[in-house]
């Protein structure tokens, strides 16, 4: 069978010539070396996914060229290592039983108190949850994970013996702890544990009488597949969370995630349709009113706009992506270090791909100083892409000055 990479070059040349572009004009438009593009067209060099995206977008191939490039294996930072059994794997029954002893010792077991005493305790756990989400923006995931796991088990175990009047709220809050624990596990590069905690969150939500919160688990699973480069899996999972019966906020977040899946394969029309749907759902009155903790990010003022900038880069439109991300990143709060690095490196990547190498290095240089405080397996995937993009401009003084800091962040952690 003929390799898809071998078919890419001739097809690229055919589309370029149909567009009436010389190789020189094409290389200038893409900010790629003319000699490199010539070798790709002749089949002497393989095309990277980034190059395929840009060619696809510029020539209006609607994903045709991207489909001819074999995607790389999942980023090593987001792949699960063969590892120690994760703490969530004890199953729901054991989770509900865990932690109760320590609560008895503290005299905090809900079942032993009048119902009037339960509300202050739940309020305390809710306050802790909000505080932990804030800490997640400026603290390493490996530091938070043990505390999150313990708090999730304590609250779930406490709920198992509490009177029915307070059991449901306790289980629902426990499900939010479990969901956030899953996100921090993903940030730590523990994808298997992330999926396990996400499933646990869905079970706890169902046990608490909310049949819908579990659908957010599908959105979280779609995020794991997205960072693994599985576009089809991302779209399938996200669509399952968009039934009309599901609350608008969850459907809106699912539509956002679906858009990112479409962007991975260069389907701009489907991507933009999903983003429009996300905007409509997330701007609805029902989506904005919630008694419990907000589902999804609380630090991005306009999530759909930020996601649009993210998608534009994946669609091979780095200049447009840079414009959107410049605007939206400046709106992030100073304390939200995790979000500032997540979207900031994508912004730097967009500028680098647009040929604005010095500006990209200036952005990345500031962000690399934050990474020791908020290490992230998912952010590292974009840092690796940035390093590859900048490697094409080795003669740049800004690039050579940035290389040591890039290498330090991407070097495997030493115990």
Secondary structure by P-SEA (a helix, b strand, c coil): ccccccaaaaaaaaaaaaacccaaaaaaaacccaaaaaaaaaccccccaaaaaaaaaaaccccccccccccccccccccccccccccccccaaaaaacaaaaaaaaccccccccaaaaaaaaaaaaaaaaaaaaaaaccccccaaaaaaaaaaaaaaaaaaccccaaaaaaaaaaaaaaaaaaaaaaacaaaaaaaaaaaaaaaaaaaccccaaaaaaaaaaaaaaaaccaaaaaaaaaaaccccccaaaaaaaaaaaaaaaaaacaaaaaaaaaaaaaaaaacccccccccccccccccccaaaaaaaaaaaaaccaaaaaaaaaaaaaaccccaaaaaaaaaaaaaaaaaaacaaaaaaaaaaaaaaaccccccaaaaaaaaaaaaaaccccccaaaaaaaaaaaaaaccccc
